[in-house]
Amino acid sequence: MIAVIDEIEIGYDDVGAGLPLVFLHGFPHDRTLWSPQLGALVDHCRCVAPDLRGCGESTAAGPYSMDQYADDVAALLEHLKIRRAVIVGLSMGGYVAFALWRRRPDLIRALVLADTRSGADTEEGREKRKHLVALALERGAGAVADAQINGMLGKTTRESHPDIVESVRQMLSAAPVDGIVGALHAMMDRPDSGPTLATITVPTAIMVGDEDALTPVKDSRSMHEAIPSSRLEVIRGAGHLSNLEKPAAFNHVLSEFVSALTYA
Ligand code: MLT
């Protein structure tokens, strides 16, 4: 589906009924990242998965920042008449979730932070982003996909699931270049969300693949220590895309977390 909000088009899926869950993908992904979760939760929850600005079917117009992505999500929720939702953010989607918490905590019933981290980029990290911007502009999304694919997936998946490797490569290669460049600038300029963690008062589930090389387990442990009402689940045999690599384990934790909210 497409919503036209503030003169930009936002592509999204909206399936099921019940407690609303909003799924925010990472970089350079699109909403299809969440297919295994929508399929598993549709019978119990209302699952909304947008394409962030510049990704998938959403308009690739700036400005790009975590605050802007968060404002787009807030506008979509208002458009869909959703007053409060569980926000599930993976990696860059987690950075957006932190921005949404700072700007519109009233919209958040609970948080799921998957394979993400609270810190801002280091100087070295910013330099790598600048190289990726140049690569995207000079050689396109396919070259960015080649540069990112190994870090995206764990060793177990890379060695034993060529189907997942191929489908993730296709998703990365389909990302619009303007959206890639916009997201890289937004990530480079994002603030440190460390000070935000102690302010989070909603139930929070933190999930991370034990083979995640981009946002390693230690980052999730630090978030768990700093967020008062949080739990941490390490997904065995998964890398950075733990929801795709081990969907059964991921969905089990998510369903249990959501059921506890429904009956709380
Ligand atoms: C993502 O998956 O969103 C990215 O790996 C996040 C990042 O590069 O910081």
Boltz pocket constraint, residues with backbone or C-beta under 6 A from the ligand:
constraints:
  - pocket:
      binder: B
      contacts: [[A, 25], [A, 26], [A, 27], [A, 28], [A, 90], [A, 91], [A, 92], [A, 93], [A, 115], [A, 187], [A, 214], [A, 240]]
      max_distance: 6.0
